[in-house]
Every structure is written in C-alpha cells, then in structure tokens.
Amino acid sequence: MKVSFCEFVASAARGPGNDIKRAMPALRILGEDDVRAVIDTDQALDLARRTLRDQAEGRSFLSTPSAMTLDATAFGSGRFKFKAANVGHLGFAGIRLISRRSATDTQACNYTALYRHGGLELSGLVPERWTSRIRTAAFGAATIERLCERRPLVVALFGTGHISHEIVPMLARTLDIAEMRVSSLRAESMAAFVAAHAPQNPFRLYAAPDRASAVADADLVITLTDAAEPLVTPGLLKPGAVVCSMGGRNEVDYGVMLESRRLIVDDPDFAAEVGDGGAWIRQGHLSRADFLARIDAIAYEVVAGLKPVRLSADDRVIAIVQGMAIGDIAFSAFALQQAERLGRGALIDLP
C-alpha cells in the first residue's frame, strides 16, 4: 500500500499502533524562486485571458466588500489590507494578506492564502512580490490587446519600473508594434531600459524624455509610474488613441477624460479610490457616483466581447487597469498547482 508523505509524517508523529483515519491537511508554502520558476510570459498572458473570460461567466469574482483594512501603525505595526476572490476555472478561492507601512513600502510583506474548492483546509501560502508585478502586466496586456486595432502601432510607455519590464515582452506578443517610445524622469533608467529591451524586439524602441513628443501621434499610451503630476494632458491625444492608466497616482489629467468618449476599468471600486479615478474625485471634478456612472465597460466585458471598445473609429478611450485580487488569486493558485506538480515548496502539516 502506498503511503503519502503527509501520512508518513503523521504516522511518525503519532507513534506505532495508531491508525490514521485520513491524511492530515498539508500546507504548501512557496518562495519567490518557486513562483518565478513555474510562470513564464506566455503562461501569464494565457492565465490573464482565461481569468477575464471566467470573470465574464461569473465564475471568478471579488468578495463583498472587496477589501477590509486595519491601520495598526499607532502601535508600531503596519497597515493591513485583506482582499478575497474566487477563481472558478482554477478551482480555488483565496485571500490576499497585505502588510505594509505605506503604499510604496519596499519592505511590504504580502502573501496569498489559498483554499481549494471542495474543502475547508488552507492549501497554500504564496508570496506576492513578483506575482503582483507580472499579473498587473498580464491583465493590462490582455485588456490592451482588445482595445487596439491589429495594425502597426506607435506606443508610448511612461515608466521604467518592474511592471514596465514585464509588460514589454507581453505587448510584443499581443500587438503589431511599429515603434515604442519610453519615457521616464531619470535619463539613466531610460537608457538601461532601452538597452535591456531594444535588442530583444523587432520594432524600434527608444528613449523619449519629452512627454509631449512621446505622446504625439501615439496610438497607445501606457502610464506605469508613481508620477506626482499628470503625464498625459489635454490636446495631446490623436483621435482614436487609447490611454491605459496603470499607476497608483494621477497620471492622466481630467481634461483628457473630457476629450475621451469611452472609459473602461478593471475594478470600479478600486478605480474610484486609487489612481486617476480616485484623484479626479478628490480634485472635485466629479463625485464617486458620477465616476461609477461614467464607466462604459469593465475589462472582462471587453475581453469577452460583451461590450464594444468604441462606438466610432475616432473615439478616444481611457482604460484604468491596475490589477485586482482576482488576478492575484489566479496567479497564486496557478503557481501552487505547478509547484505541486514539480514538488516545489515546503510542506507543513496542519493540526
């Protein structure tokens, strides 16, 4: 008779003569190296597309409310946020455990706790440092590919951080790109970014430090920054252009919103709090209710073909795609499945 590892450990702990009625639940804990080893760019894109379609079918969804927060900084601790979601096509539900002292805390300690459908036991604990970056890039790219026409595109990319590094190879796989202009406040980061990506791609990729020239005649503008002031201002976008705002602050001026006919977001509640939507509300341009009413489509509705991207060819489109807990749960669950298949991670028996 074959005995599982968990049964063997449990038997040894209980001593001889104690029959095991069932296998003890085992928690698999992954490290960053485990996660990076089991998800590549193509898998990330495929996972984002499948999860968005699953969301359209009602099988992947966020908790109600979508987030709960606890501020314990007065006690010398951190700010905690808990966000839960179900991912039907992978057979998991999960909770994001976010622990940090500020939104940009480099020492943040974030994990996803996973529960397999059909049981109540905690199945896995997956770190989010890298999965948060790659899922943001993948869900952005999976949405953008439905927003842009299949023709040679001029792309302006603001930001040279971790997510920008992840999204470039994804855009190269999903779009027909003629040239990509990369803009950042720091000349050295632009130069390093171009050096890293230009040789890997068939299209022209170059630094464009001047914001206006970077946006001029661009078909697609992507903002992935921590900008202190808007990078995209009124009068710069050509008819039919798409702006994809993916950062956490105010990257697109409200005047651009007035010039645009369509607004698409991935998570309405989050978009009304963080990033451009939240900034426009705080600036008094519109109320939260007005912002939510202004949304023309959710990202999954566009990806699944349930709603149109634009009503005419000249419609400018603003998409606010910042990532959501559904994506974190999906990527963590996929990483856990692959780690189980390959025997990666540490197994801990639960009482």
N, C-alpha and C positions, 0 to 999 in steps of 0.2 A: 504494500500500500504506500502510495506517495504521500509525503507529509510536507506541507508548505513551510516556508521559512518562519512565518508567524507562529504556526502551530509548534514548530520545533522549539522556538524561543520560549513560548508559553509553557510547553511541557517541561522544559529545563527549569523554569522559574517555579513551577508548582511542585516539582519533585516526582519521584516514581510512584506509580499506583494511582495517579489522578488522571482520569479520562477527561479529554477535552470535548465538551459538547459542541462547540463551534469555534471557528478561528477567531482569535481576538482581532479587532479592527486595528489596522496599522496606518499610521500617518506617514506619508512620504513628504519629506522636506527637500526642496530643491535649492541649489545655489545658483548664483548668476552664471557660472560656467555651464551648469546643466541646461539652463534655459537657452543660452546662446548656441549650444551645441545641437539643439533639436528644432530650431526655427530658422529658416533662411528667407531671403527676399520673396521668392516665388510662393513659398508656403504662406507667408504673411499676407500677401495680396489675395491669394485664394481664400484664406480664412476670413479676411475682412469682407470680401464679396459674399461669401456664404452666410456670414453672420448678419449682414444687412438684409439679405433676402429672407433669412429666417425671422428677422425682426418684422419684416413686411407681412409675414404669415402669422404673426402673433405668438411665435414660439420663443423668441428672445425678447425680454422686456426688463425694464428697470423696476425697482421696488417703489412702494408708495409709503412715505415720501422717498424721493430718490436719494436723499442724503440726511445724515444726522451728524451734528458737530458737538464737540466738547472742548472748551478752552480751559486748560489747566495751567497756563503759564504763570498765574499768580502764585502757584505752589511750586514753582521751579521745574515744572514739567513742560509739556508741549501742547500744541493744538491737534486735536484728534478729529478725524472725519471717518465716517463709516458709510459705505455705499454698496448696495446689494443689487444683484441682477440674476436673471435666469438665462441660460443659453441652451435652447431646446435641442438644436441639431447635434450638440456635443454631449448632451445628457448630464449637464452639471448646473448647479446653482452656486453662487459664491458671494463673498463679502470682501470688499476692499477695506483693508485696515491701514489707514493713512495716519502717520505720526510725524509731526514736524513743528518747528517753532515759527516758521513763516512760509509763505507760498513759494519762495525761492531758496529754501533751506537746502544746502548741498548735503547736509547730514541727515536728511529725511530717512525714516525707516519704514518703508511701505511694503506690505505683503497682501496677497490674495489668499483667503481661506476658501477651500473648495469642498463642496458636498455633492456626491454622486447621486443622481436620480435613483430612487428605489430604496434609499437607506437614509439613516439619520446621522451616521458617523462622519466625523471630519476626515476627509480623504487626503487632502494635500495642502501644503503651505508653499506658496511660490513668491519669490521676491519680484518687485515691480520696477526696479531701477531701469532695466533695459526694455522690458516688455512694454512699459508705459511709453517709451520713445518709439518703438517700432510699431505698436498698434496705432499711435497717433498718425504716424506717417502712412501706414497701410490704409486706414479708414479714410484719410484725406485723399490719397491717390485713387482709391476705389470709388470715391464720390466724384473727384475731379474728372475721371475718365468718362463719366456720363454727362458732365457739364460742357465738355469741349467737343467740337466737331473733329472728325478724323481728317485732318489736313495739316500740312506743316505749320507749326505754331511757334510764335515768339513768346517765350516765357520769362517773366521777371520774378526772381526769387529773392525775397528780403530775409536775411538771416543766414548765419553760417554755423549754427549750433548743432547739437546732437541729432535733433529730429530732421534738420535740413540734410545732414549727411545720409540719413536713412531714406529720405523721400526721393532723392535724385535718381538712384537706380530704379525705383518704382515708377517714376514718371517716364523714364526711358523705356520701360517695358509696356506702358499703357497708352502713351501718346506718340504722335508723329511730331517730333520737335525739330524745328529748323535752327533755333539758337536759344540759349539760356543766358540771361543776364543776372549776375549775382551781385547783390548789394549788401553792404554792412558798414557800420560806423568805423570799424577797425580795418585799416589797409592790410595789416599783416594777416588777419583772419581770412580776408577775401583772397589774398594771394595763396595761402595754404589750401583753401577750399578749392580754388581753381586747379591748383597743382594736383590735388587728390582726385578730382573727378573729370577734368578735361581729357586726359589720356584714355579714360575708360569708356568714352561715349563718342558716337559718330557725328554728333551735332556740335556746333560751335558753343563753347561755354567760356564766358569771360567775365571779368570784374567790371561793374558799372557803379562807381561810387556816387554819382549824381542821381538822386531819386527821380527827378522828372525825366531824365533821359532813359532811365531804366524802365519806366512805365510807358513811355511814348510808343504808341503803335503796338503795344503788347496785347496778345490775345488772352493771356492768362497771367494774373499777378497773384503770387502766394506770399503771405506775410507770416513769418515764423520767428518772431522776435520778442524782446522784452522792452519795446520802444517806450520812451517817455512821452512821445507826442506822435500824432498820426503821420504815417509814411505815405499814404495814398490820399491825395486831396482832390477837391472838385476840379473839373476841367482837364484832367489827365487821361481818363479812360476813353478809348475809342468805342463807337457803337458796337454792341455785340460782345464786348470784353467780359471776362469772368474774373472776379476778385475772390480768392479763398483766404479768409482770415482764420489763422490757426493759433495765434498767440494768446496770451493771457491778459493783455492790456489794450489800450486804444490805438490800434494800428491804422484804422480806416476812418477818415473824417465823416461826420454825419452828413455833410453835403454830398458825399459820394452816394450815400443811401438815397438821397432825394433824386439823384440822377439815375438811379437804378430802378428797373421795373420789377425784378424778382429777388426775393430773399429766401434762402434755403439754409436750414440749420440742422445739426445732428441731434442736439438735445435742447429743446426750447427752454426748460427751466435753468439749465446751466448757462445757456447763451444770454439769458436775461440777467445774470449775475456777474459773469466773468467775461473779459474780452470786450469787444466793441459794443455788443448789445448792452451789457451792464454799464459801460461808460456812457453811451448815449442816454440811457435812463437817468444816471446820476447827474449828467450835464443838463437835464431838464428838457431835452429835445422831445421826449415822449414818455408816457407812463409805461409801467410794466405791462399793463393790459393792452395798451396800444401796440407795444412791440410784439407781443404774442399774437395779436390780431393781424399784424403786418406780415407774418410768416406765410409764405406761399406753399412751401412743401418741406417735409422732413427728408433728410438724406436718404433713408431707406425707401421712401416713396419714389424718389428719382431713380435710384439704382434698380428697383424692381419694375420700373416703367409704369407706376401707378399715376404719376403726375408729370406734366411736361417741365422741361428745364426752362424754356422761354416760350413766349407766345408769338414773337416775331424775331426775325434774324438779327435785328438791331437792338434787342433787349439787352441791357447790361444786367449782370447777375452778381449778387453778393452771396457768398456761401460762408457761413460760420461753422467750421468743422474743427472742434477742439478735442474730440475723443470723449468717450463715455464709459461708464462702468461695464456696460455690455461687452465692450471691446476688451477691457482688462480681464474680465472673467473668461471670455472666449480664448484669449491668448494664453492665459494661465492654465486653463483646462487642457488645451491642445498640448502645451508643454508637459503637463503632468502625464497625459496619455502616452506621449512619445518617450518620456523618461521611464515610465513603467515598462514599455516595450523593450527599451535598451538596458534596463536595470540600473538607471542612474538615480542619484539622490540617496538620502539617508532614510531608512525605515525605523520608525519608533512605534512600539506597541502602546496602545491606549488602554487604560483600565476599563 
